[in-house]
Amino acid sequence: MVKDLQAEKMKKIVVGLSGGVDSSVAAASLQQQGYDVIGLTLWLMKGKGQCCSDGLLDAARLCDELRIPHRVVDSRELFQRHIVDYLVAGYQQGITPLPCSQCNKTVKFGPMLSYAQQELGQTRLRQDIMHGLPMTGSAIVTSSCGP
């Protein structure tokens, strides 16, 4: 009985969806492999583009097409504080900041995994296809810079 519950839980996976190609292919591929996929999108800011409202709509459309649940986490304040303000401060100091590396560390992966664990009871999170590498245990996998 306990093994059955563990096996069922291991077939569930949260996929971080930006609305872009990599995360969309990851969700579809994992679903085809028999995983019970839950889409998770961070709302980072208003506007156009994958990190903005357009990405939310694309991710929602994908989840609708795949018939999987979709959760949206409002991360606008976190993104403003850790990325936009960081970027502006860097430019004001005459340096070129690297917002993607900062975003991955402070806005995306930690908060996404925390949400998956605390709100969805899941420890497995996938960002993109990472060249078809298999998922094992608790993991966050990414190979792209964008959200």
Secondary structure, 3 states (H helix, E strand, C coil): CHHHHHHHHHCEEEEECCCCHHHHHHHHHHHHCCCEEEEEEEECCCCCCCCCHHHHHHHHHHHHHHCCCEEEEECHHHHHHHHHHHHHHHHHCCCCCCHHHHHHHHHHHHHHHHHHHHHHCCCEEECCCHHHCCCCCCECCCCCCCC
